[in-house]
Amino acid sequence: MSSSAQLPPPILFMNLQHHIYDSLINARAPDVILLVRATNWSSNYRLHRVVLTQAGFFSSLFTAGFAESSRIKAQPEVTIVFDDANITRAAFEFCISRLYGGGPPLHISSSLIPTTSHPLTTAFPFTSNIDSSIPQGHHPATPRFLLSLLATSVYLSIPLVAAQALSSILSTIGPHTVLSYLNFALGKVIPAPKPNEPDSAVGLEHIAEAIPSQDDASSAYSTVNEDPRKVSYYGAISDKIGESAASWLARWAPDILAYEERKAGIRATPAPTTRRRAKSDAAVPDFSNVPAIWDCGGLSVPWICALISSDALFVEGERGRYDFARAVVELRRRHGLVQEEEDAWKTLFEEGIHYCHMSMEDAIFISKDSSPTTKLPYVSIAVLQAAHWQSSILRQHITARPISPVAERPAPAPSPGSPVQREKELGITVTTAELRARLATSDPSLDTKGPYYLVPTDQSQRIGDNGSSVHPPTSENSNSVSMDELFTTSFSNAASGASSPAAVRPTGLARVSNGESNFFGIQARRYSAEECVAADPEGTARWTLQPPVRFGVEFWDAELLPDKARLYSQTIWCGGSLFNTYVQVTRKKEKASVQLGIYLHRQSSLDVPGASAHRGDGVRERVTSLVGTHNRGPSLPNFNSSSQRDLPTRSTTPVSVSSSLPHSISSSVSSTSSSSALGGCATLAPSTPTSPYRDSRPAVCVYFTISCASATGASQTRYASAPDVFSVSQSWGWKSSSTRTDEYIDLGFVDGGESGIRSREVSLRACVVLGLV
């Protein structure tokens, strides 16, 4: 038989699909009647078993072979009880219509979708109205409907619909939706519908039948959820939404607070993200539609404390963190003092801010700073004195160590954990095994309370999006998404990370399970000695009593950077050394690809660069240096070269960062050029931070973490490094050809080989954590 005779013409497939969907619309030849009883609605539906069994829920119900399945076959009516209040009639009918190959298209208002030109959406800050121009026959995909659709499709086990709903939710996180999505992730029931939201799916209003006055319970089979939940929690899917909401809040924290302060009449200056739209901002000064996020009615107090304490909070440094906390607390205190909140604020100021990394000038200011509401200081003098003592101990460790002679040419970087590297360490860390032994002997010199901070190992993690399984397939007929993929959790990728969902995952402290208990991955952990031992049964982790340095960096107009040029952040002082970060773009014309790298750099005090800045900040461009390519390995002092960890393109497979890769040295002599070397990127004038003392060692050992937020803030990529050796002018970091690069860099090329330039209203923001060992 010829191949053409094996299959009917394509037109027959189209007619068949139309015929099946028409059977739903007109209730033709149904063989099952679903009596659906939900929390807030009830309806009857005349449907077809062969179509319904495409959904995992109905497949188990009709074909599992249990005694209940046999009883169902003998009767046409089946009662289904939904005890999940998030399952609505409109979402249920939409799911059913998709099983029949039809249903209304979804319409997501453009005012809900953040873009690189409007990262906080076009509806913010001056309006809360969602675009009402819904195309004929489309169903309005409001945030409430998307959450209900996700809950319903998960319950019914329809992965393609669940993937579409989840992808739509993650792509519409913004000021007016973030708290609704976060509450859903926390298990709270979706709110009541707004007056203009349809009760049923558009175009399917008539498929539901009126409920008889009395149902024949004797001929009905009820499928009740065997484990009724007090809250509606959907496992890893809820956690993914929570991660995205938490990432968004951490990235946009200072911007949103500025708007809320303007709404409250506290702040008169423009909010950070209005700098390019100053004219429209002045023309429309009404901020009444700004939603409450930090103010009362927004985030809960525990969430506020967790975010302000988080390493992922985008603030310039610890002084900026203090100022931010102070502003949030006073914003909340406007509505009155609540003792429970005041207790939480006290703990926040005592434990959530690392005062040991502040200048003495800042410490003196804070010691005299009192609340205008309570007339009391935010921080006790005892906390500031303890921080000063802690910084003094670190200074003693650094300045009292003998200095090894400087070699004519430095050797390649030692392997992490090797005896050579340990010689360069301060000796201020302790392993879990050592803590366990000292606890067992009740060592009186052991600080049992700490807090101890974990020294990371080489890891990378995507928070808020675990890869392509989140996104719906391009083809409507594709079955590439499964429920197992949707429920894949976010995890850390250790140096030997797995390459597939079925492979072995990292264990212990190398694996991060993000959920409500750790505020979806943004919580900054503080451990006691006993908690260190409990968290690391293998006993191999390293801990330190010295809090890490935390600072936020921001890079504007990265798409303008010429190939391999460096755009620096501000320079900070840490333990006698200067550090900054820089981004670098590598374009490969033959592959039409772009790699965006971000690196931590130990800066020479002789040539501090100017930091990247917004063009509206009154900055001047500076003379810079072009640098050559670089491989993983140390850069040479006084040469503009750097080290790297190469990461594969982001995908659903874990990212491997191996600390055992071969070391190599590469260098290129810098050449001074005009300001065009930065492609027009604006920079501030060079500014050297105050240095209380200098670490004269030619090489120091530093661990660090860099959390890079996506352009719209709904996800972040977190890179962590085990302690590495930094000589002066040496860098360690990562570059990636991740698809997220196109949020900042134009991936296409125009004639002449130059990168195309797009209009951008967003910057690349990252939060850096580093500590000496």
C-alpha positions in Angstrom: 0.0 0.0 0.0 1.4 3.4 -0.9 2.1 5.9 1.8 -0.6 8.2 0.4 -3.2 5.6 0.9 -2.3 4.9 4.5 -3.5 8.3 5.8 -6.6 10.3 4.9 -6.1 13.7 3.3 -5.3 16.6 5.7 -8.8 18.0 5.1 -10.3 15.0 6.9 -8.2 15.8 10.0 -9.5 19.3 10.0 -13.1 18.1 9.7 -12.6 15.5 12.4 -11.3 18.1 14.8 -14.2 20.4 14.0 -16.6 17.5 14.4 -15.2 16.7 17.9 -15.4 20.2 19.1 -18.9 20.6 17.5 -19.9 17.6 19.6 -19.0 19.5 22.7 -20.8 22.7 21.7 -24.0 20.9 20.7 -23.8 18.0 23.2 -24.0 15.4 20.5 -23.9 11.7 21.4 -22.6 12.2 25.0 -21.8 9.1 26.9 -21.2 10.7 30.3 -22.8 13.4 32.4 -20.4 15.2 34.8 -22.2 16.6 37.8 -19.5 19.1 38.9 -19.8 20.4 42.5 -17.3 23.0 43.5 -16.8 25.3 46.4 -18.5 28.3 44.8 -20.3 26.9 41.8 -22.0 23.8 40.4 -22.9 22.7 36.9 -23.7 19.7 34.8 -22.0 18.8 31.5 -22.8 16.3 28.8 -19.4 15.0 27.5 -17.5 12.1 26.0 -15.3 9.7 27.8 -12.9 9.1 24.9 -12.1 12.8 24.8 -11.9 13.3 28.6 -9.4 10.5 29.0 -6.7 12.7 27.5 -6.5 14.3 30.9 -4.8 12.2 33.6 -7.6 12.7 36.1 -10.3 11.4 33.8 -8.0 8.6 32.5 -7.6 7.3 36.0 -11.3 7.7 36.7 -12.6 5.9 33.6 -9.9 3.4 32.6 -7.9 2.6 35.8 -9.6 -0.8 36.1 -10.7 -0.3 39.7 -14.1 -1.3 41.0 -15.2 2.3 40.8 -14.3 2.4 37.1 -16.6 -0.6 36.5 -19.4 1.1 38.4 -19.0 4.3 36.4 -19.3 2.4 33.1 -22.7 1.1 34.1 -24.1 4.6 34.7 -24.0 7.8 32.7 -23.8 10.2 35.6 -20.6 10.9 37.6 -20.4 13.4 40.4 -17.1 15.2 40.8 -16.5 17.3 43.9 -13.8 19.9 43.7 -12.9 21.0 47.3 -10.2 23.4 45.9 -11.7 26.9 45.9 -9.2 27.9 43.2 -11.0 25.8 40.6 -13.5 28.1 38.9 -16.2 27.3 36.3 -14.5 29.4 33.6 -11.1 27.6 34.1 -12.8 24.2 34.1 -14.7 24.9 30.9 -11.5 26.2 29.3 -9.7 23.0 30.2 -12.5 20.9 28.8 -12.6 22.8 25.6 -8.8 22.3 25.1 -9.3 18.5 25.4 -11.8 18.8 22.5 -9.3 20.7 20.4 -11.0 24.1 20.6 -12.0 26.8 23.0 -11.4 30.6 23.1 -8.0 32.1 22.6 -6.6 33.8 25.7 -6.1 37.5 25.8 -3.5 38.9 28.2 -3.6 42.6 28.5 -0.5 44.3 27.3 -0.5 46.5 30.4 0.2 43.4 32.5 3.3 42.4 30.5 6.7 43.9 31.6 9.1 44.6 28.8 12.6 46.0 28.5 11.2 49.4 27.5 8.6 49.3 30.3 10.0 46.9 33.0 7.3 47.8 35.5 4.6 47.6 32.8 2.8 50.4 31.0 0.1 50.5 33.8 2.6 51.6 36.4 2.7 53.9 38.3 -0.2 56.1 37.2 -3.0 53.6 36.6 -4.2 50.3 37.8 -6.7 49.8 35.0 -6.1 46.8 32.8 -6.6 47.2 29.1 -10.3 46.5 28.4 -10.0 46.2 24.6 -10.5 42.4 24.5 -10.7 41.0 20.9 -14.0 39.3 20.0 -14.2 35.7 21.1 -11.2 35.9 23.3 -11.2 35.0 27.0 -9.7 37.7 29.3 -6.6 36.1 30.9 -6.7 38.1 34.1 -4.2 37.2 36.8 -7.0 35.6 38.8 -8.1 33.5 35.8 -4.5 32.4 35.1 -4.1 31.2 38.7 -7.4 29.4 38.5 -6.5 27.9 35.2 -3.2 26.6 36.6 -4.9 25.1 39.6 -7.6 23.4 37.5 -5.2 22.0 34.9 -2.9 20.6 37.6 -5.9 19.0 39.3 -7.1 17.5 36.0 -3.5 16.7 34.9 -3.5 18.5 31.6 0.2 19.4 31.2 0.0 21.5 28.1 -2.7 23.8 29.6 -0.8 23.9 32.9 2.4 24.9 31.0 0.6 27.7 29.2 -0.9 29.0 32.5 2.4 28.8 34.3 4.3 30.5 31.5 1.7 33.3 31.4 1.9 33.8 35.1 5.7 34.1 35.1 5.6 36.5 32.2 3.1 38.9 33.9 4.8 39.5 37.2 4.7 43.2 37.9 3.7 45.7 40.6 0.0 45.0 40.3 0.3 41.2 40.2 3.3 40.2 42.4 1.4 40.0 45.7 -1.5 38.0 44.1 1.0 35.6 42.7 3.0 35.4 46.0 -0.1 34.8 48.0 -1.1 31.9 45.6 2.4 30.4 46.1 1.9 30.7 49.9 -1.3 28.6 49.6 -3.9 31.4 49.9 -7.1 31.1 47.9 -7.5 33.4 44.9 -9.6 36.5 45.5 -13.2 36.9 44.4 -13.7 37.8 40.7 -14.0 41.4 39.6 -17.4 42.5 38.2 -16.2 42.5 34.6 -14.8 38.9 34.7 -16.9 36.3 32.9 -18.2 33.4 35.1 -17.8 30.9 32.3 -15.4 30.5 29.4 -16.2 32.8 26.5 -18.2 31.0 23.8 -19.0 28.1 26.1 -21.6 29.7 28.3 -24.3 27.3 27.2 -22.6 23.9 27.6 -23.3 24.0 31.4 -26.8 22.7 32.3 -29.0 23.9 35.1 -28.7 21.8 38.2 -31.9 19.7 39.0 -33.5 20.4 42.3 -32.5 16.9 43.6 -29.7 14.8 42.3 -30.0 11.0 42.3 -27.2 10.3 44.7 -27.7 6.5 44.4 -26.6 6.5 40.7 -23.7 8.9 41.2 -20.0 8.3 42.0 -18.3 11.0 43.9 -14.5 11.6 43.5 -13.5 13.6 46.5 -10.0 14.8 47.2 -8.6 12.3 49.7 -6.4 14.8 51.3 -8.4 18.1 51.8 -6.0 21.0 52.2 -6.5 23.9 54.5 -4.5 25.9 51.9 -4.1 25.3 48.2 -0.5 24.3 47.7 0.6 22.8 44.4 4.1 21.6 45.3 7.0 22.6 43.0 4.7 24.6 40.7 3.7 26.9 43.6 7.4 27.2 44.6 8.3 28.3 41.1 5.8 31.1 41.2 7.0 32.0 44.7 10.6 32.1 43.5 9.7 34.5 40.7 7.7 36.8 43.0 10.5 36.8 45.5 13.1 37.5 42.8 11.0 40.4 41.5 10.6 41.9 44.9 14.3 41.8 45.7 15.2 43.4 42.3 12.7 46.2 42.4 12.6 46.9 46.1 14.2 50.4 46.1 12.2 51.5 43.0 8.8 50.4 44.4 9.5 51.9 47.8 10.3 55.2 46.2 6.9 55.2 44.5 5.1 54.3 47.7 6.9 57.1 49.5 5.7 59.5 46.9 2.2 58.2 47.2 2.4 58.8 51.0 3.8 62.3 50.4 7.2 61.4 52.0 9.5 61.5 48.9 9.6 64.4 46.6 12.4 63.2 44.2 11.6 61.0 41.3 11.7 57.2 41.7 14.7 55.5 40.1 12.9 54.0 37.1 11.3 57.4 36.1 14.5 59.0 35.2 14.0 58.7 31.4 10.4 59.7 31.7 10.7 62.8 33.8 8.5 64.9 31.5 5.5 62.5 31.6 6.1 62.1 35.3 5.8 65.8 35.9 2.6 66.0 33.8 0.9 63.2 35.7 1.8 63.7 39.4 -1.0 61.4 40.8 0.5 58.4 42.5 -2.7 57.2 44.1 -2.8 54.0 42.0 0.6 52.8 43.2 -0.2 49.4 44.9 0.8 48.8 48.6 3.7 46.4 48.7 6.0 47.7 51.5 3.2 49.7 53.1 0.4 48.3 55.3 -1.8 46.1 53.3 1.1 44.8 51.3 3.8 42.3 52.4 3.6 40.7 55.8 6.1 41.6 58.4 8.1 38.3 58.2 8.4 38.8 54.4 9.6 42.4 54.8 12.3 41.3 57.3 13.3 38.4 55.1 13.7 40.6 52.0 15.6 43.3 53.8 18.0 40.8 55.3 18.3 38.9 52.0 21.6 38.8 50.1 19.6 39.3 46.9 18.1 42.6 47.9 19.3 45.2 45.5 20.9 48.0 47.6 24.3 49.6 47.2 25.7 48.3 50.5 25.1 47.7 54.2 24.5 51.4 54.8 22.0 51.4 51.9 20.4 48.4 53.5 20.0 50.3 56.8 18.6 53.3 55.1 16.1 51.1 53.2 15.0 49.3 56.3 14.6 52.6 58.1 12.4 54.0 55.3 10.2 50.9 55.2 9.7 50.8 59.0 8.7 54.5 59.1 6.4 54.0 56.2 4.6 51.2 58.2 4.7 53.2 61.5 2.5 55.9 59.9 -0.5 53.7 60.5 0.3 53.2 64.2 2.6 51.1 66.4 2.0 47.4 66.7 4.0 45.6 69.4 4.5 42.4 67.3 5.8 44.5 64.4 8.1 46.5 66.7 9.6 43.2 68.0 10.2 42.1 64.4 11.8 45.5 63.5 14.2 45.2 66.5 15.4 41.8 65.4 15.7 43.0 61.8 18.0 45.9 62.7 20.1 43.7 65.1 20.5 40.6 62.8 19.7 41.6 59.2 22.4 44.2 58.6 26.2 43.6 58.7 27.4 46.7 60.6 31.0 45.4 60.8 31.4 46.3 57.1 30.3 49.9 57.6 32.7 52.9 57.9 33.2 54.4 61.3 31.5 57.5 60.0 28.4 55.5 59.2 28.5 53.7 62.6 28.6 57.0 64.5 25.7 58.3 62.4 23.6 55.2 63.1 24.4 55.4 66.8 22.8 58.8 66.9 19.9 58.1 64.5 16.5 57.9 66.2 13.1 57.2 64.9 10.9 60.3 64.4 8.0 58.2 65.5 9.2 56.5 68.6 12.1 58.8 69.4 14.2 55.7 70.0 17.4 54.6 68.2 16.9 51.9 65.5 20.1 50.0 66.7 21.4 49.7 70.2 24.9 50.8 70.9 25.8 47.2 72.1 25.1 45.9 68.5 27.3 48.5 67.0 30.1 47.9 69.5 30.0 44.2 68.8 30.2 44.9 65.1 33.3 47.1 65.7 34.9 44.4 67.7 34.2 41.9 64.9 35.8 44.1 62.3 38.8 44.7 64.6 39.3 40.9 64.9 39.3 40.6 61.1 41.8 43.4 60.8 44.1 41.7 63.3 44.0 38.4 61.3 44.9 40.3 58.1 47.6 42.7 59.3 49.3 40.4 61.7 50.1 37.7 59.1 53.7 37.6 57.8 54.0 38.6 54.2 55.5 36.1 51.8 58.1 37.4 49.3 56.7 38.5 46.0 57.8 36.2 43.1 59.0 37.7 39.9 56.1 36.0 38.1 53.2 34.5 39.9 52.5 30.8 39.5 49.2 29.5 38.2 46.3 29.7 40.7 46.4 26.8 43.2 43.6 24.3 43.2 40.8 25.2 45.6 41.4 23.5 48.9 45.0 22.6 48.1 47.8 23.2 50.7 49.1 26.0 48.5 45.8 27.8 48.7 45.4 27.1 52.4 48.7 29.0 53.0 47.0 32.1 51.5 44.0 31.8 53.8 43.5 33.7 57.1 42.5 30.5 58.9 39.2 31.9 60.1 37.0 29.1 58.9 36.0 25.9 60.6 34.6 22.6 59.1 31.4 20.9 60.3 33.5 18.0 61.5 35.5 20.3 63.7 32.4 21.9 65.1 30.9 18.4 65.8 34.0 17.4 67.7 34.1 20.5 69.8 30.5 20.3 70.6 31.0 16.6 71.7 33.7 17.7 74.1 31.8 20.8 75.3 34.8 23.0 74.3 34.3 26.2 76.4 36.1 28.3 73.7 33.5 27.3 71.0 31.1 30.0 70.1 27.9 27.9 70.0 25.5 30.7 69.1 27.5 32.2 66.2 26.0 33.1 63.9 28.0 31.0 61.4 27.9 31.7 57.7 28.3 29.0 55.1 31.3 29.2 52.8 29.9 28.1 49.4 31.1 25.5 47.0 31.0 25.9 43.2 27.4 26.0 42.3 24.9 27.7 40.0 21.2 28.0 40.3 18.3 29.4 38.3 15.7 30.8 40.6 12.2 31.6 39.3 12.5 29.6 36.1 14.0 26.1 35.7 14.2 26.2 32.0 12.2 25.3 28.9 9.8 23.0 30.7 8.1 26.1 32.1 7.2 27.4 28.7 4.5 25.8 26.5 5.6 24.0 23.4 5.5 25.9 20.1 3.3 23.3 18.5 -0.2 22.8 19.8 0.0 19.1 18.9 3.3 18.6 20.8 3.4 16.4 23.8 6.8 17.4 24.9 5.6 18.7 28.3 4.8 16.3 31.1 3.4 16.8 34.6 6.7 15.5 35.9 8.6 18.3 34.1 6.3 20.9 35.4 6.9 19.7 38.9 10.6 19.6 38.6 12.0 21.7 41.4 14.7 24.4 41.2 18.0 23.1 42.5 21.6 24.0 42.8 24.0 22.6 40.3 27.2 21.5 41.9 30.5 21.0 40.0 29.3 17.5 39.2 25.8 18.5 38.6 23.3 16.2 36.8 22.5 16.6 33.2 18.9 15.5 33.2 15.9 15.5 35.5 16.3 11.8 36.1 20.0 12.0 37.0 21.4 12.2 40.6 20.9 15.6 42.2 23.3 17.2 44.6 22.7 16.4 48.2 23.0 18.1 51.6 24.0 21.8 51.5 24.8 21.6 47.8 21.1 21.1 47.1 18.8 24.1 47.6 15.1 23.4 48.1 13.3 26.6 47.7 9.9 26.9 49.4 7.9 28.9 51.9 10.2 27.9 54.7 13.2 29.8 53.2 11.1 32.5 51.5 11.6 30.8 48.2 15.3 31.0 48.2 16.0 34.6 49.1 16.4 34.1 52.9 19.9 34.9 54.3 20.8 31.9 56.6 22.4 32.3 60.0 23.4 29.1 61.8 24.3 28.2 65.3 27.0 25.5 65.8 24.4 22.8 66.3 22.5 23.9 63.2 25.7 23.7 61.2 26.1 20.1 62.3 22.5 19.3 61.6 22.6 20.9 58.1 25.7 19.0 57.0 25.7 15.3 58.1 28.7 14.7 55.9 30.8 17.1 57.9 32.7 18.6 55.0 31.2 22.1 54.8 33.2 25.2 55.9 31.8 27.9 58.1 33.0 31.4 59.2 31.9 33.7 62.0 32.8 36.7 59.8 29.7 38.0 57.9 30.2 38.5 54.2 30.3 41.8 52.4 27.2 42.5 50.4 26.7 45.1 47.7 24.6 45.7 44.6 26.0 46.6 41.2 24.2 48.1 38.2 25.3 48.3 34.6 23.6 50.5 32.0 23.6 50.2 28.2 25.5 46.9 28.2 24.4 46.4 24.6 26.6 49.3 23.6 29.8 47.6 24.8 32.3 46.8 22.1 33.6 43.3 22.0 35.6 42.3 25.1 35.5 45.8 26.6 34.9 46.1 30.3 32.2 48.1 32.0 32.9 48.4 35.8 30.7 48.8 38.8 31.6 51.0 41.8 34.6 49.9 43.8 34.3 48.8 47.4 36.7 48.2 50.2 36.8 44.8 51.9 39.3 43.6 54.5 42.1 45.8 53.2 41.5 45.1 49.5 39.5 46.9 46.8 37.0 44.9 44.8 34.6 45.7 42.0 32.7 43.8 39.3 32.6 44.2 35.6 30.6 42.9 32.6 32.1 42.0 29.3 30.5 41.1 26.0 31.9 38.5 23.6 30.3 38.5 20.1 30.8 35.7 17.7 29.7 36.8 14.3 30.2 33.4 12.6 27.7 31.9 15.1 25.6 35.0 15.5 25.8 34.5 19.3 26.7 36.7 22.2 28.1 35.8 25.6 27.7 38.1 28.5 30.2 37.7 31.3 30.3 39.0 34.8 33.4 39.0 37.0 34.6 39.8 40.5 37.8 41.8 40.3 40.4 42.6 42.9 41.2 46.2 42.0 44.5 47.9 42.1 44.4 51.1 44.1 46.5 52.9 41.5 43.9 52.9 38.7 40.3 52.7 40.1 37.9 52.9 37.1 34.7 54.9 37.0 31.5 53.0 37.6 28.7 52.4 35.0 26.0 55.1 35.2 22.8 56.2 33.6 23.2 58.9 31.0 20.7 61.1 32.9 23.0 61.2 36.0 25.3 64.0 34.8 28.2 61.7 34.2 31.2 61.9 32.0 32.7 59.2 29.9 36.2 58.0 30.8 39.2 56.7 29.0 39.2 52.9 29.3 41.3 49.9 28.2 40.4 47.1 25.8 41.2 43.6 26.9 41.8 40.4 25.2 40.1 37.0 25.5 40.5 35.1 28.6 40.3 31.5 29.9 39.7 30.0 33.3 42.9 30.7 35.2 44.5 33.6 37.0 45.2 36.9 35.4 48.6 38.4 35.8 49.1 41.4 38.1 49.2 44.7 36.2 47.8 43.0 33.1 44.2 43.3 31.9 43.3 39.7 31.7 40.9 37.6 33.7 39.8 34.1 34.7 36.5 32.5 34.0 34.3 29.6 34.5 32.7 28.7 31.3 29.0 27.8 31.5 27.0 26.0 28.8 23.9 27.7 27.3 21.1 27.7 29.9 18.8 24.8 29.5 16.8 22.3 31.6 20.0 20.4 32.2 22.1 21.5 35.2 25.0 23.9 34.7 28.3 22.3 35.5 31.0 24.5 37.1 34.1 22.4 37.6 36.9 23.5 39.9 39.2 20.9 38.5 39.5 22.3 35.0 43.0 22.9 33.7 44.4 26.2 34.6 45.9 28.5 32.0 47.2 32.0 31.9 46.3 34.5 29.3 47.2 38.1 29.1 47.1 41.1 26.8 48.7 44.4 27.3 46.1 47.1 27.6 45.9 49.9 25.1 44.6 53.3 26.1 41.8 54.6 23.8 39.3 57.3 23.7 35.9 57.2 25.3 34.6 55.3 22.3 36.3 52.3 23.7 33.2 51.8 25.8 30.9 52.3 22.8 29.3 55.3 24.4 28.5 53.7 27.8 28.4 56.5 30.4 30.5 56.2 33.6 31.0 58.2 36.7 34.3 59.8 37.6 36.7 57.4 39.3 36.2 57.3 43.0 38.4 55.4 45.5 36.6 54.2 48.6 38.0 55.0 52.0 40.5 52.4 53.1 41.0 52.1 56.9 43.9 49.8 56.3 45.6 47.9 53.5 46.1 44.2 53.0 49.6 44.1 51.7 49.5 40.4 50.7 50.0 39.9 47.0 47.2 37.3 47.0 44.1 36.8 49.1 41.6 34.0 49.3 38.0 34.9 48.7 34.6 33.1 48.3 31.8 34.9 46.5 28.3 34.7 45.1 26.9 36.8 42.2 23.1 36.9 41.8 22.1 38.3 38.4 18.5 39.4 38.1 16.7 39.1 34.8 15.7 42.3 33.0 12.2 42.3 34.3 13.2 40.8 37.6 11.0 37.6 37.6 14.0 35.3 37.8 17.7 35.4 38.7 20.8 33.3 38.0 22.9 32.8 41.1 26.6 31.8 40.7 28.5 30.7 43.8 32.3 30.1 44.0 34.3 28.2 46.5 37.3 30.2 47.8 39.6 31.4 44.9 42.9 33.1 45.0 42.9 36.8 43.9 46.1 38.6 43.1 45.9 42.3 42.5 44.1 43.0 39.2 42.9 39.4 38.9 39.3 38.4 38.2 37.2 35.3 38.6 33.7 35.0 37.2 31.4 33.5 34.6 30.3 34.1 31.0 27.3 32.5 29.5 25.5 32.3 26.2 22.2 32.0 28.1 19.1 32.9 26.2 18.5 35.5 28.9 21.4 37.5 27.4 19.0 39.0 24.8 17.3 40.9 27.5 20.4 43.2 27.6 22.3 42.5 24.4 20.9 42.5 20.8 21.7 39.0 19.6 21.4 39.9 15.9 24.0 41.5 13.7 23.5 44.2 11.0 25.6 45.0 8.0 29.2 45.6 8.8 29.3 43.2 11.7 28.2 45.7 14.3 25.6 44.7 16.9 22.2 46.2 16.5 21.0 48.5 19.2 17.6 48.3 20.9 15.9 50.8 23.1 16.4 49.8 26.7 14.9 51.2 29.9 16.4 48.6 32.2 19.8 48.0 33.6 21.6 44.8 34.5 21.5 44.5 38.2 23.4 42.0 40.3 24.0 41.4 44.0 27.5 40.4 45.1 28.4 38.6 48.3 32.1 38.0 49.1 34.1 37.0 52.2 37.7 36.4 53.1 38.8 33.0 54.4 
